[in-house]
Amino acid sequence: MQLITPHGGTLVSLMVAPEQAPQLRQRAGRLPAWDLSARQFCDIELLLNGGFSPLTGFMGKADYQGVCSDMRLADGTLWPMPITLDVSEDFAGTINKTDEIALRDAEGLLVAILTVTDKWVPDREVEAQQVFGSTDSTHPGVNALLQRSNPVYLGGRVTGIQMPHHYDYVPLRHTPAQSREFFAANGWERVVAFQTRNPMHRAHVELTTRAAKLAGANLLIHPVVGMTKPGDIDHMTRVKCYQAALAHMPAQTSRLSLLPLAMRMAGPREALWHALIRKNYGCTHFVVGRDHAGPGKDAQGKGFYGPYDAQDLVRQYQEEIDIEMVPFRMMVYVENRAQYQPVDEVADSDTVLSISGTELRRRLREGLDIPNWFTYPEVVTELRKAHPPLHQRGVTVFFTGLSGAGKSTIANALLAMLMEQGDRPVTLLDGDIVRKHLSSELGFSREHRNLNVERIGFVASEITKNRGVAICAPIAPYLETRRRVREMVEGTGGGFVEVHVSTPLDICEARDRKGLYALARKGVIKQFTGISDPYEAPEQAEVTIDTSGISPLEAARTIMLKLEGMGYIGND
């Protein structure tokens, strides 16, 4: 079914009528089921509510190839981002074309039924190069695609049975149809949307209100509350900051609405995608920032995209998509005028004050003053709640190294030192103990080792989130898995300190009380780290310790000094 509403043309609706839902639920109970990942959950919500119009489901192969190569669907419609359902090889092996599968959320609740029209194995390296312009895994979108996505894609039409449910900020979660209805009811014929994944400060308020005045439009603050860049401030905190900032905007001409989008950080393509989505929400103008949706720098320290590439691409297609680009104008605080002004209007004689994102994070870490000219006191209050000084935050100390390197012994010494200090709860997650109590069903394949380490990381992230100290001591032989754990922990706002116990293999083997290395040498134990399976040493560990030359107590003291130097202990 399609909905025709004001402000933006045709919206696609994929939801069934309420009276049909019980019958479809009954049918879905007999179908193969796929549990949606976090990204897929965001994607299906915007498919079902029309935010991804004109898409009617996850892309088939022809649409996927056209979007990757030329930013166009098979019928020629402009669309810059592949929207795909990636599944495991095992699951794909049970599915044929024309089959139906039930799509469920992480809790197993039925969301939709997919009628499969296409099944194929994509070349994800080609996709990364075409969509992101890079195969560098330091790009979070590339990393997610090449390291974390499943190898088989399924395409087909989606039939929605129940919209994804949220319990937070429900009054602020508007569908495209609801947004259009609000604009029409309130006479908002021109609407400029502002995209953000960061808190808003005074400069952003000045920027957006000026952009709205320049366009002669009302203002929609439309932050992303789905998946953003790893390490971003959590959306619960950000929404409180947006609400505080909104109080300083014109009440009758500004609105806050939340967008459940999974960002890819794809720079210019993503900016064009964001503009199309805002068109579906009924907006007529869209602010495109400098390096919009850029992920930062690559492995060589260069930006993945040029600073104005996104603006150039959106400007190129703005007539075709019928939404006008408003370029971001950098605002700076001019002290002698006591006001914000566009940077290109500042005179040489003016005194300009600024605080970078890096500097703001430093002030939060160290509990330093954040001036009123930079942001509102209410925003500072929310940021300080979520990001107290480092010595009040949780931290994970993550050991990695070969079997016999000394990880567990040092971890126990560190545990005693931190417990003696007594200012925060401390938990030790030793690899062998976790395997016994949480992962007893797992073997030692690469897949199972990764799963064991990720379980340790999840528990550590929960401890860290609640401002405790987690000490983890698995072997954790693989770089990518350790990276995932770091992101999991740092995503809570806590710290992550990687300790590489770099004791050489011959020393570890000589210490082996259980005879595991000897059994591995004989081939009795398969896939043994350091013998028949590789150990990928950390590239940038915060601490590196070779226990062949120091005692466990000295090693633990070294880590304590590092934690103190980083600000995680002391400073009371």
VORO-782821 format. One record per residue (C-alpha): residue in three letters; residue number from 1; x, y, z. Coordinates in steps of 0.2 Angstrom, whole numbers. Example, Ala and Ser with C-alpha at 12.3 -4.5 7.8 and 13.67 -1.06 7.14 Angstrom:
<torros>
  code  pos     xx     yy     zz
   ALA    1     62    -22     39
   SER    2     68     -5     36
</torros>
This chain:
<torros>
  code  pos     xx     yy     zz
   MET    1      0      0      0
   GLN    2      6     18     -3
   LEU    3      1     34      6
   ILE    4      0     51     -3
   THR    5      3     65      9
   PRO    6      8     83      8
   HIS    7     26     88      9
   GLY    8     36     76     -2
   GLY    9     26     65    -13
   THR   10     23     47    -11
   LEU   11     27     37      4
   VAL   12     28     18      4
   SER   13     19      9     18
   LEU   14     23     -9     20
   MET   15     13    -13     36
   VAL   16     -2    -25     34
   ALA   17    -19    -19     40
   PRO   18    -22    -23     58
   GLU   19    -35    -36     54
   GLN   20    -23    -46     44
   ALA   21     -9    -47     57
   PRO   22    -16    -62     67
   GLN   23    -16    -73     52
   LEU   24      1    -68     47
   ARG   25      8    -70     64
   GLN   26      1    -88     64
   ARG   27      9    -91     47
   ALA   28     26    -84     53
   GLY   29     27    -96     67
   ARG   30     30   -110     54
   LEU   31     43   -100     44
   PRO   32     62   -100     46
   ALA   33     67    -86     57
   TRP   34     81    -73     56
   ASP   35     85    -62     71
   LEU   36     89    -45     65
   SER   37    106    -37     69
   ALA   38    106    -19     77
   ARG   39    109    -12     59
   GLN   40     96    -22     51
   PHE   41     84    -18     65
   CYS   42     86      1     61
   ASP   43     85     -2     42
   ILE   44     68    -12     44
   GLU   45     60      2     54
   LEU   46     64     15     41
   LEU   47     58      2     27
   LEU   48     42     -1     36
   ASN   49     38     17     41
   GLY   50     42     24     24
   GLY   51     58     33     28
   PHE   52     67     23     15
   SER   53     54     26      1
   PRO   54     53     21    -13
   LEU   55     61      4     -6
   THR   56     49    -10     -3
   GLY   57     61    -21      5
   PHE   58     79    -27      6
   MET   59     87    -24    -11
   GLY   60     88    -38    -24
   LYS   61    104    -41    -33
   ALA   62    100    -29    -48
   ASP   63     96    -14    -37
   TYR   64    111    -18    -26
   GLN   65    123    -18    -40
   GLY   66    115     -2    -48
   VAL   67    116      7    -31
   CYS   68    134      2    -28
   SER   69    141      6    -45
   ASP   70    130     21    -50
   MET   71    119     26    -35
   ARG   72    103     21    -44
   LEU   73     91      7    -42
   ALA   74     88     -4    -57
   ASP   75     73      7    -63
   GLY   76     85     22    -63
   THR   77     79     30    -46
   LEU   78     92     39    -37
   TRP   79     97     30    -21
   PRO   80    115     30    -15
   MET   81    116     17     -1
   PRO   82    114     -2     -2
   ILE   83    100     -8     10
   THR   84    104    -27     12
   LEU   85    100    -41     23
   ASP   86    116    -51     26
   VAL   87    114    -68     33
   SER   88    125    -83     38
   GLU   89    130    -96     25
   ASP   90    121   -110     36
   PHE   91    105   -100     36
   ALA   92    106    -96     18
   GLY   93    108   -114     14
   THR   94     91   -118     20
   ILE   95     82   -104     10
   ASN   96     77   -104     -8
   LYS   97     70    -91    -19
   THR   98     51    -87    -16
   ASP   99     53    -94      1
   GLU  100     46    -83     16
   ILE  101     56    -80     31
   ALA  102     51    -72     48
   LEU  103     61    -57     53
   ARG  104     62    -55     72
   ASP  105     71    -43     84
   ALA  106     84    -47     97
   GLU  107     71    -53    109
   GLY  108     63    -65     96
   LEU  109     47    -54     93
   LEU  110     40    -55     75
   VAL  111     43    -39     65
   ALA  112     40    -43     47
   ILE  113     40    -57     34
   LEU  114     52    -56     19
   THR  115     47    -64      3
   VAL  116     64    -69     -5
   THR  117     67    -65    -23
   ASP  118     86    -65    -23
   LYS  119    100    -74    -14
   TRP  120    118    -71    -19
   VAL  121    136    -69    -12
   PRO  122    142    -51    -14
   ASP  123    160    -46    -17
   ARG  124    161    -35     -1
   GLU  125    178    -28     -6
   VAL  126    171    -21    -22
   GLU  127    156    -15    -12
   ALA  128    167     -6      1
   GLN  129    177      2    -13
   GLN  130    162      8    -23
   VAL  131    151     14     -8
   PHE  132    165     20      4
   GLY  133    179     24     -8
   SER  134    190     13      2
   THR  135    194     -4      9
   ASP  136    204      3     24
   SER  137    197     -6     40
   THR  138    200     10     50
   HIS  139    184     16     42
   PRO  140    170     10     53
   GLY  141    158      7     39
   VAL  142    171     -3     30
   ASN  143    176    -12     45
   ALA  144    158    -17     48
   LEU  145    155    -23     31
   LEU  146    171    -33     29
   GLN  147    174    -39     46
   ARG  148    156    -40     54
   SER  149    143    -43     41
   ASN  150    137    -60     35
   PRO  151    143    -67     18
   VAL  152    126    -70     10
   TYR  153    113    -57      5
   LEU  154     94    -60      4
   GLY  155     83    -48     -6
   GLY  156     64    -46     -7
   ARG  157     48    -37     -2
   VAL  158     45    -35     16
   THR  159     28    -36     24
   GLY  160     27    -27     41
   ILE  161     17    -35     55
   GLN  162     23    -25     70
   MET  163     33     -9     70
   PRO  164     49    -10     80
   HIS  165     45     -5     98
   HIS  166     55      8    108
   TYR  167     52     12    126
   ASP  168     63     28    127
   TYR  169     58     45    121
   VAL  170     42     39    113
   PRO  171     34     56    111
   LEU  172     49     61    100
   ARG  173     49     47     88
   HIS  174     39     52     73
   THR  175     36     42     57
   PRO  176     37     51     40
   ALA  177     18     52     39
   GLN  178     17     59     56
   SER  179     30     72     52
   ARG  180     21     77     36
   GLU  181      4     78     45
   PHE  182     12     90     58
   PHE  183     19    101     45
   ALA  184      3    102     36
   ALA  185     -7    105     51
   ASN  186      4    119     57
   GLY  187      6    127     40
   TRP  188     25    123     39
   GLU  189     27    124     20
   ARG  190     46    126     21
   VAL  191     56    115     33
   VAL  192     75    114     35
   ALA  193     82     98     44
   PHE  194     97     98     54
   GLN  195    106     81     55
   THR  196    117     77     70
   ARG  197    125     63     80
   ASN  198    133     74     93
   PRO  199    126     85    107
   MET  200    121    103    102
   HIS  201    130    118    109
   ARG  202    127    137    107
   ALA  203    136    137     90
   HIS  204    124    124     83
   VAL  205    109    133     90
   GLU  206    116    149     81
   LEU  207    119    139     65
   THR  208    102    131     64
   THR  209     92    146     68
   ARG  210    102    156     55
   ALA  211    100    142     42
   ALA  212     81    142     45
   LYS  213     80    161     44
   LEU  214     91    161     28
   ALA  215     79    148     20
   GLY  216     63    157     27
   ALA  217     59    140     34
   ASN  218     54    131     50
   LEU  219     67    120     59
   LEU  220     67    102     62
   ILE  221     81     96     74
   HIS  222     82     78     67
   PRO  223     96     68     77
   VAL  224    101     50     73
   VAL  225     97     39     88
   GLY  226    101     22     79
   MET  227    119     17     76
   THR  228    132     30     75
   LYS  229    151     31     75
   PRO  230    159     19     88
   GLY  231    164     30    103
   ASP  232    150     43    101
   ILE  233    140     49    116
   ASP  234    125     38    119
   HIS  235    109     44    112
   MET  236    100     45    129
   THR  237    112     58    135
   ARG  238    112     67    118
   VAL  239     93     68    118
   LYS  240     93     77    135
   CYS  241    106     89    128
   TYR  242     95     92    113
   GLN  243     80     96    124
   ALA  244     90    108    134
   ALA  245     96    117    118
   LEU  246     78    117    111
   ALA  247     73    128    125
   HIS  248     84    142    118
   MET  249     76    141    101
   PRO  250     60    149     95
   ALA  251     46    137    102
   GLN  252     33    140     88
   THR  253     45    137     73
   SER  254     57    123     80
   ARG  255     54    104     83
   LEU  256     64     90     89
   SER  257     61     73     81
   LEU  258     72     57     83
   LEU  259     78     47     68
   PRO  260     81     28     71
   LEU  261     95     27     57
   ALA  262    110     16     57
   MET  263    123     27     50
   ARG  264    137     20     38
   MET  265    149     36     39
   ALA  266    150     35     20
   GLY  267    153     54     18
   PRO  268    146     61      2
   ARG  269    135     46     -2
   GLU  270    128     47     16
   ALA  271    124     65     15
   LEU  272    114     62     -1
   TRP  273    105     48      8
   HIS  274    102     59     23
   ALA  275     94     72     11
   LEU  276     83     59      3
   ILE  277     77     52     20
   ARG  278     73     70     26
   LYS  279     63     73     10
   ASN  280     53     58     15
   TYR  281     50     66     32
   GLY  282     43     81     23
   CYS  283     57     93     23
   THR  284     61    105      9
   HIS  285     79    110     15
   PHE  286     93    101     23
   VAL  287    109    107     31
   VAL  288    125     98     25
   GLY  289    140    100     36
   ARG  290    158    101     32
   ASP  291    164     83     30
   HIS  292    146     77     33
   ALA  293    146     59     40
   GLY  294    164     58     38
   PRO  295    173     45     49
   GLY  296    189     55     52
   LYS  297    206     50     45
   ASP  298    212     34     37
   ALA  299    227     23     42
   GLN  300    239     36     34
   GLY  301    232     50     43
   LYS  302    222     58     29
   GLY  303    204     61     28
   PHE  304    193     48     19
   TYR  305    184     62     10
   GLY  306    187     80      6
   PRO  307    179     93     17
   TYR  308    166     99      5
   ASP  309    164     83     -6
   ALA  310    147     80      3
   GLN  311    141     97     -1
   ASP  312    146     96    -19
   LEU  313    137     79    -21
   VAL  314    121     85    -13
   ARG  315    121    101    -23
   GLN  316    123     91    -39
   TYR  317    107     81    -36
   GLN  318     97     93    -26
   GLU  319     85     97    -40
   GLU  320     82     79    -44
   ILE  321     78     74    -26
   ASP  322     68     91    -24
   ILE  323     76     96     -7
   GLU  324     88    111     -6
   MET  325    105    110      2
   VAL  326    109    123     15
   PRO  327    128    123     17
   PHE  328    135    123     35
   ARG  329    142    139     40
   MET  330    155    137     54
   MET  331    150    148     69
   VAL  332    163    156     81
   TYR  333    162    166     97
   VAL  334    168    183     95
   GLU  335    173    189    112
   ASN  336    174    208    109
   ARG  337    156    207    102
   ALA  338    150    194    114
   GLN  339    141    185    101
   TYR  340    142    171     88
   GLN  341    146    175     70
   PRO  342    150    165     54
   VAL  343    169    163     53
   ASP  344    169    172     36
   GLU  345    162    187     44
   VAL  346    175    189     57
   ALA  347    187    204     56
   ASP  348    206    203     59
   SER  349    204    214     74
   ASP  350    191    202     82
   THR  351    195    190     97
   VAL  352    189    173     93
   LEU  353    186    160    106
   SER  354    184    141    102
   ILE  355    183    124    111
   SER  356    186    109    100
   GLY  357    178     93    103
   THR  358    195     86    109
   GLU  359    196    100    121
   LEU  360    178     98    127
   ARG  361    182     79    131
   ARG  362    198     84    140
   ARG  363    188     96    151
   LEU  364    175     83    155
   ARG  365    188     70    159
   GLU  366    197     81    171
   GLY  367    182     90    178
   LEU  368    187    107    172
   ASP  369    176    122    169
   ILE  370    166    123    153
   PRO  371    162    141    149
   ASN  372    144    148    147
   TRP  373    148    156    130
   PHE  374    152    138    123
   THR  375    137    129    129
   TYR  376    122    130    140
   PRO  377    123    125    159
   GLU  378    109    113    157
   VAL  379    119    104    143
   VAL  380    135    104    154
   THR  381    125     96    168
   GLU  382    119     82    157
   LEU  383    137     79    149
   ARG  384    144     78    167
   LYS  385    132     65    172
   ALA  386    136     54    158
   HIS  387    155     58    157
   PRO  388    162     61    175
   PRO  389    180     64    177
   LEU  390    190     48    173
   HIS  391    194     43    191
   GLN  392    175     41    193
   ARG  393    172     31    177
   GLY  394    173     13    175
   VAL  395    188      5    166
   THR  396    192    -12    158
   VAL  397    210    -18    159
   PHE  398    211    -31    146
   PHE  399    226    -43    146
   THR  400    231    -53    130
   GLY  401    245    -64    127
   LEU  402    250    -82    124
   SER  403    246    -96    136
   GLY  404    259    -96    150
   ALA  405    263    -78    147
   GLY  406    258    -73    165
   LYS  407    242    -64    162
   SER  408    232    -73    176
   THR  409    245    -70    189
   ILE  410    247    -52    185
   ALA  411    229    -50    184
   ASN  412    227    -57    202
   ALA  413    241    -46    208
   LEU  414    232    -31    200
   LEU  415    215    -36    207
   ALA  416    223    -36    225
   MET  417    230    -19    222
   LEU  418    214    -11    216
   MET  419    204    -19    230
   GLU  420    216    -13    243
   GLN  421    213      5    236
   GLY  422    194      1    238
   ASP  423    186     16    229
   ARG  424    177      6    216
   PRO  425    171    -12    214
   VAL  426    183    -24    205
   THR  427    179    -40    195
   LEU  428    191    -52    188
   LEU  429    186    -61    172
   ASP  430    199    -74    169
   GLY  431    198    -84    153
   ASP  432    198   -101    161
   ILE  433    185    -96    174
   VAL  434    174    -88    160
   ARG  435    175   -104    150
   LYS  436    169   -114    164
   HIS  437    154   -104    169
   LEU  438    149    -94    154
   SER  439    156   -104    139
   SER  440    157   -122    144
   GLU  441    148   -127    127
   LEU  442    161   -119    116
   GLY  443    176   -127    108
   PHE  444    192   -119    102
   SER  445    188   -115     84
   ARG  446    191    -97     78
   GLU  447    172    -94     79
   HIS  448    171   -101     97
   ARG  449    186    -92    103
   ASN  450    179    -76     96
   LEU  451    162    -79    104
   ASN  452    171    -83    121
   VAL  453    181    -66    120
   GLU  454    165    -56    115
   ARG  455    156    -64    130
   ILE  456    170    -58    141
   GLY  457    169    -41    133
   PHE  458    150    -40    135
   VAL  459    151    -43    154
   ALA  460    166    -31    155
   SER  461    156    -18    147
   GLU  462    142    -20    159
   ILE  463    154    -18    174
   THR  464    162     -3    166
   LYS  465    145      5    162
   ASN  466    141      4    180
   ARG  467    158     12    185
   GLY  468    167     -3    191
   VAL  469    184    -10    186
   ALA  470    184    -26    175
   ILE  471    200    -35    174
   CYS  472    200    -48    159
   ALA  473    213    -61    156
   PRO  474    209    -72    141
   ILE  475    222    -76    127
   ALA  476    211    -66    115
   PRO  477    223    -70    100
   TYR  478    214    -60     86
   LEU  479    215    -42     83
   GLU  480    198    -39     76
   THR  481    190    -47     91
   ARG  482    199    -37    103
   ARG  483    194    -21     93
   ARG  484    176    -26     95
   VAL  485    178    -28    113
   ARG  486    186    -11    115
   GLU  487    172     -3    105
   MET  488    159    -12    116
   VAL  489    167     -6    132
   GLU  490    171     12    126
   GLY  491    153     13    120
   THR  492    148     13    138
   GLY  493    158     29    141
   GLY  494    171     20    151
   GLY  495    190     17    148
   PHE  496    199      2    140
   VAL  497    217     -2    144
   GLU  498    224    -16    133
   VAL  499    239    -25    142
   HIS  500    250    -35    130
   VAL  501    259    -48    140
   SER  502    272    -51    127
   THR  503    282    -65    135
   PRO  504    291    -75    121
   LEU  505    284    -92    115
   ASP  506    300   -101    122
   ILE  507    298    -94    139
   CYS  508    279    -98    139
   GLU  509    282   -116    133
   ALA  510    295   -119    146
   ARG  511    283   -113    160
   ASP  512    269   -125    154
   ARG  513    263   -135    169
   LYS  514    249   -143    161
   GLY  515    259   -150    146
   LEU  516    248   -141    133
   TYR  517    262   -135    122
   ALA  518    269   -153    121
   LEU  519    252   -160    116
   ALA  520    250   -146    103
   ARG  521    267   -150     96
   LYS  522    262   -168     94
   GLY  523    246   -163     86
   VAL  524    235   -169    100
   ILE  525    228   -152    103
   LYS  526    222   -144     87
   GLN  527    222   -125     84
   PHE  528    233   -121     99
   THR  529    238   -102     99
   GLY  530    256    -99     95
   ILE  531    259   -117     88
   SER  532    245   -122     76
   ASP  533    235   -106     76
   PRO  534    242    -88     75
   TYR  535    243    -75     89
   GLU  536    240    -58     82
   ALA  537    250    -46     93
   PRO  538    242    -29     97
   GLU  539    247    -14     87
   GLN  540    244      0     99
   ALA  541    242     -8    117
   GLU  542    242      4    131
   VAL  543    254     -7    141
   THR  544    267    -20    135
   ILE  545    275    -31    148
   ASP  546    287    -46    145
   THR  547    287    -56    161
   SER  548    303    -65    157
   GLY  549    312    -50    165
   ILE  550    301    -44    179
   SER  551    290    -51    193
   PRO  552    271    -52    193
   LEU  553    271    -38    207
   GLU  554    282    -27    197
   ALA  555    271    -30    182
   ALA  556    255    -25    191
   ARG  557    263    -10    198
   THR  558    268     -4    180
   ILE  559    249     -6    176
   MET  560    244      4    191
   LEU  561    256     18    187
   LYS  562    248     18    169
   LEU  563    231     19    176
   GLU  564    236     33    187
   GLY  565    244     42    173
   MET  566    229     40    162
   GLY  567    218     47    176
   TYR  568    208     32    180
   ILE  569    214     30    198
   GLY  570    218     44    211
   ASN  571    214     62    209
   ASP  572    201     62    223
</torros>
